[in-house]
Amino acid sequence: MASSLNRILQGRHMSYKLIEVLKSPSIFKATAVPPKSPQVPSDNKHVVIKDLALEWELRAHQLPAIKPSPYIRQTLDVIEKREDEDWGPSPPSITKRIVLEWMDTDLWLARPFDKSFSNPRLPQIVARSILEALVVFQEMQGVHTDVNPNNIFISDLSDLDVFLPTVKLGDLDNAWCLAKIFRLVGPIDTPGNPEYKDDFELAAGLETSGYLDPSTGEPKPYVSVGPLPEELQTLPRDICSDSCVDFIEHLLVIDPAKRPTAKVALQHPFLQSTTG
């Protein structure tokens, strides 16, 4: 099987050369070659190319409310597999790839690991940008069910003293992590919809059980976090201030009738210093 790197792929508007594997076998860094169409900016030197596993993810990116949002990572192009192409090691079921705008890093990699942020306003800037993205979903009566540090992308961090960084929400798909939610906020009643019964029963089992570490043979829990108030109190205050803790607790309400909407959350005092 030939290596994916240095492979040239033809999109609808432009060709792309794969130069780095970001996540095997499905996500690549690529260089855009001269465009066939002015619809894609010619100065977009680097892009991300991702296997399209679910067609509805592409449809979500193409929604009229999503495309103009400066807070949501945009799809620039679509690549369709030709009959004579081998996209291995991607599975044969992958017949399309989406081309996404390049972002320098994600929030998981940008976090300071027990050190203060280079700019203490960064948590507020990130929170405001993501809530602005969620307002778009709210106005469409939709949700993004996988907001996590791996799906929050940041560019221009090096210019933080001069410009605000660009922060965007990506990966318009979904994920379940019920067991960790149970541990953080306590038990949740199983919804009336029987389709979710197995998910909740599995999560309840995972939350209270563990496994043997294959390297050491020691027992370890599947879910290692503690209740939310305990976890928040462990955060250094130069990383997450008391106002930041209050903001997090303000957001993490299980009951949707009591949980603030994105628009309401944007009015929290923690975010007000990022306006103007």
C-alpha positions as CSV (number, residue, x, y, z in Angstrom):
1,M,0.0,0.0,0.0
2,A,1.5,3.4,-1.0
3,S,2.1,6.1,1.6
4,S,-0.5,8.8,1.8
5,L,2.1,11.5,2.1
6,N,2.9,13.6,-1.1
7,R,-0.2,12.3,-2.7
8,I,-2.1,14.8,-4.9
9,L,-5.9,15.0,-4.5
10,Q,-8.2,16.9,-6.8
11,G,-11.0,18.8,-5.1
12,R,-13.9,20.6,-6.8
13,H,-12.0,23.9,-6.7
14,M,-8.4,23.1,-6.2
15,S,-5.7,20.4,-5.9
16,Y,-4.0,19.5,-2.6
17,K,-0.8,17.8,-1.7
18,L,-0.8,15.7,1.6
19,I,2.3,16.7,3.6
20,E,1.6,15.4,7.2
21,V,-0.5,12.9,8.9
22,L,-2.3,14.6,11.8
23,K,-4.4,11.7,12.9
24,S,-4.0,8.3,11.2
25,P,-5.7,7.3,9.0
26,S,-8.2,10.0,8.5
27,I,-6.9,13.6,9.0
28,F,-4.0,15.2,7.1
29,K,-2.2,18.5,6.8
30,A,-2.0,19.6,3.1
31,T,-0.7,22.3,0.9
32,A,-3.1,23.9,-1.6
33,V,-1.8,24.1,-5.2
34,P,-2.9,26.8,-7.6
35,P,-6.7,27.0,-7.7
36,K,-9.0,26.3,-10.6
37,S,-11.6,28.6,-9.1
38,P,-11.4,31.9,-7.2
39,Q,-13.9,30.6,-4.7
40,V,-11.1,29.3,-2.6
41,P,-8.6,32.0,-1.4
42,S,-5.2,31.5,-3.1
43,D,-3.4,32.6,0.1
44,N,-4.7,29.7,2.0
45,K,-1.4,27.9,2.0
46,H,-2.2,25.1,4.4
47,V,-5.5,23.2,4.9
48,V,-6.7,20.2,6.8
49,I,-8.1,17.2,4.8
50,K,-10.4,14.9,6.7
51,D,-12.2,11.6,5.7
52,L,-15.9,12.2,5.5
53,A,-17.4,9.3,7.4
54,L,-21.0,10.7,7.6
55,E,-22.5,12.6,4.7
56,W,-24.6,14.7,7.1
57,E,-21.4,16.3,8.5
58,L,-20.8,17.9,5.1
59,R,-24.5,19.0,4.9
60,A,-24.1,20.6,8.3
61,H,-21.1,22.6,7.1
62,Q,-23.1,23.8,4.1
63,L,-26.0,25.2,6.0
64,P,-26.6,28.9,5.3
65,A,-26.3,29.8,8.9
66,I,-23.0,27.9,9.4
67,K,-21.1,29.1,6.4
68,P,-20.8,32.8,7.2
69,S,-20.0,32.3,10.9
70,P,-16.5,33.5,12.0
71,Y,-16.7,31.3,15.0
72,I,-17.2,28.0,13.2
73,R,-14.4,26.2,11.3
74,Q,-15.3,26.3,7.6
75,T,-15.3,23.7,4.9
76,L,-13.4,25.1,1.9
77,D,-13.7,22.2,-0.6
78,V,-14.8,18.6,-1.2
79,I,-12.7,15.8,-2.7
80,E,-14.4,12.9,-4.3
81,K,-12.6,9.6,-4.8
82,R,-12.0,8.5,-8.4
83,E,-12.5,4.9,-9.4
84,D,-8.8,4.5,-10.0
85,E,-7.7,6.0,-6.7
86,D,-6.6,4.1,-3.6
87,W,-7.1,6.1,-0.4
88,G,-5.6,3.5,1.9
89,P,-5.1,3.2,4.8
90,S,-8.5,4.8,4.9
91,P,-11.2,2.1,4.6
92,P,-12.8,1.5,1.2
93,S,-16.1,3.0,2.5
94,I,-14.6,6.5,2.5
95,T,-15.4,8.0,-0.9
96,K,-15.3,11.7,0.1
97,R,-12.9,14.0,2.0
98,I,-13.6,17.5,3.2
99,V,-11.1,20.3,3.1
100,L,-11.1,22.5,6.2
101,E,-9.5,25.8,6.9
102,W,-6.1,25.5,8.7
103,M,-5.9,26.4,12.4
104,D,-2.6,26.6,14.3
105,T,-3.6,24.4,17.3
106,D,-6.5,23.1,19.4
107,L,-7.3,24.1,22.9
108,W,-6.0,20.9,24.3
109,L,-2.5,21.6,23.0
110,A,-2.7,25.3,23.9
111,R,-3.5,24.8,27.6
112,P,-0.6,25.7,30.0
113,F,-0.3,22.5,32.0
114,D,-0.4,24.0,35.5
115,K,1.1,27.3,34.3
116,S,-0.6,30.6,33.9
117,F,-1.9,31.5,30.4
118,S,0.4,33.9,28.5
119,N,-2.6,36.2,28.4
120,P,-5.0,35.7,31.3
121,R,-7.9,36.8,29.1
122,L,-7.5,33.7,26.9
123,P,-10.1,31.6,28.7
124,Q,-12.6,34.4,28.4
125,I,-11.8,34.9,24.7
126,V,-12.3,31.2,24.0
127,A,-15.5,30.9,26.0
128,R,-17.0,33.9,24.3
129,S,-16.1,32.7,20.8
130,I,-17.5,29.2,21.5
131,L,-20.8,30.6,22.9
132,E,-21.1,32.8,19.8
133,A,-20.8,29.6,17.7
134,L,-23.4,27.9,19.8
135,V,-25.8,30.8,19.3
136,V,-25.8,29.9,15.6
137,F,-26.8,26.4,16.5
138,Q,-29.4,27.7,19.0
139,E,-31.0,29.9,16.3
140,M,-31.3,26.9,14.0
141,Q,-32.8,24.9,16.9
142,G,-29.8,22.6,16.7
143,V,-27.0,21.5,19.0
144,H,-23.3,20.7,18.9
145,T,-22.9,17.6,21.2
146,D,-19.1,17.3,21.2
147,V,-17.7,20.6,22.5
148,N,-14.4,19.7,24.0
149,P,-10.8,21.0,23.8
150,N,-10.0,18.8,20.8
151,N,-12.7,20.5,18.8
152,I,-11.9,24.1,19.7
153,F,-9.3,25.4,17.3
154,I,-7.1,28.5,17.8
155,S,-4.8,30.5,15.5
156,D,-2.6,33.6,16.0
157,L,-1.7,32.8,19.7
158,S,1.7,34.3,19.1
159,D,0.1,37.7,18.5
160,L,-1.9,37.7,21.7
161,D,-0.4,40.9,23.0
162,V,-1.4,42.8,19.8
163,F,-4.4,41.0,18.3
164,L,-7.1,38.7,19.7
165,P,-6.5,35.1,18.7
166,T,-8.9,33.5,16.2
167,V,-11.0,30.8,18.0
168,K,-13.4,28.5,16.1
169,L,-15.6,25.5,16.9
170,G,-15.1,22.5,14.7
171,D,-16.1,18.8,14.1
172,L,-19.9,19.1,13.6
173,D,-20.5,15.5,14.8
174,N,-21.6,14.0,18.1
175,A,-20.3,11.9,21.0
176,W,-21.6,10.4,24.2
177,C,-19.6,10.5,27.5
178,L,-22.4,9.7,29.9
179,A,-20.3,7.8,32.5
180,K,-18.0,10.9,33.1
181,I,-21.1,13.1,33.3
182,F,-22.6,10.9,35.9
183,R,-19.5,11.2,38.0
184,L,-19.2,15.0,37.7
185,V,-22.8,16.0,38.3
186,G,-24.5,12.9,39.8
187,P,-27.1,10.4,38.6
188,I,-29.3,11.4,35.6
189,D,-32.8,9.9,35.1
190,T,-33.0,7.7,32.0
191,P,-34.9,9.5,29.2
192,G,-38.3,8.2,28.3
193,N,-37.1,7.3,24.8
194,P,-36.2,3.6,24.9
195,E,-33.4,4.1,22.3
196,Y,-31.2,5.5,25.0
197,K,-31.8,2.9,27.7
198,D,-28.8,0.8,26.8
199,D,-26.5,3.8,26.7
200,F,-27.6,4.9,30.2
201,E,-27.3,1.4,31.7
202,L,-23.8,1.0,30.2
203,A,-22.7,4.4,31.5
204,A,-24.0,3.6,35.0
205,G,-21.9,0.4,34.9
206,L,-18.7,2.1,33.7
207,E,-19.0,4.9,36.3
208,T,-18.7,2.4,39.1
209,S,-16.4,-0.2,37.6
210,G,-12.8,-0.5,36.5
211,Y,-10.2,-2.6,34.6
212,L,-6.7,-4.1,35.0
213,D,-3.9,-2.0,33.6
214,P,-2.3,-4.2,30.9
215,S,1.1,-2.8,31.7
216,T,1.1,-3.1,35.5
217,G,-1.8,-5.4,36.3
218,E,-3.1,-2.8,38.8
219,P,-6.9,-2.1,39.0
220,K,-7.9,1.3,37.7
221,P,-11.3,2.9,37.4
222,Y,-12.8,3.6,34.0
223,V,-13.7,7.1,35.2
224,S,-11.0,8.8,37.2
225,V,-12.5,12.3,37.8
226,G,-14.3,13.3,41.0
227,P,-17.5,15.3,41.5
228,L,-17.5,18.7,39.7
229,P,-17.1,20.9,42.8
230,E,-14.0,18.9,43.8
231,E,-12.5,19.1,40.4
232,L,-13.0,22.9,40.1
233,Q,-11.4,23.5,43.5
234,T,-8.2,21.9,42.3
235,L,-7.6,24.4,39.6
236,P,-5.0,27.1,40.4
237,R,-6.7,30.5,40.6
238,D,-4.2,32.1,38.3
239,I,-5.5,29.7,35.6
240,C,-9.2,29.7,36.6
241,S,-10.3,32.6,38.8
242,D,-13.3,32.4,41.2
243,S,-15.3,34.2,38.5
244,C,-14.3,31.5,36.0
245,V,-15.3,28.8,38.4
246,D,-18.7,30.5,38.9
247,F,-19.1,30.7,35.1
248,I,-18.4,27.0,34.7
249,E,-20.9,26.0,37.3
250,H,-23.4,28.5,35.7
251,L,-23.1,26.5,32.4
252,L,-23.0,22.9,33.7
253,V,-26.7,22.4,34.5
254,I,-28.2,19.1,33.5
255,D,-31.8,20.2,33.5
256,P,-32.3,21.9,30.1
257,A,-35.1,24.0,31.4
258,K,-32.8,25.6,34.0
259,R,-29.6,25.6,31.9
260,P,-28.7,29.0,30.4
261,T,-28.9,29.4,26.6
262,A,-25.7,30.5,24.8
263,K,-27.2,34.0,24.5
264,V,-27.8,34.2,28.3
265,A,-24.4,32.7,29.1
266,L,-22.7,35.5,27.0
267,Q,-24.0,38.0,29.6
268,H,-22.2,36.3,32.5
269,P,-19.8,38.8,34.3
270,F,-16.8,36.5,33.6
271,L,-17.1,37.4,29.9
272,Q,-17.8,41.1,30.1
273,S,-14.2,42.2,30.0
274,T,-13.8,40.7,26.5
275,T,-16.4,43.1,25.0
276,G,-15.7,46.4,23.5
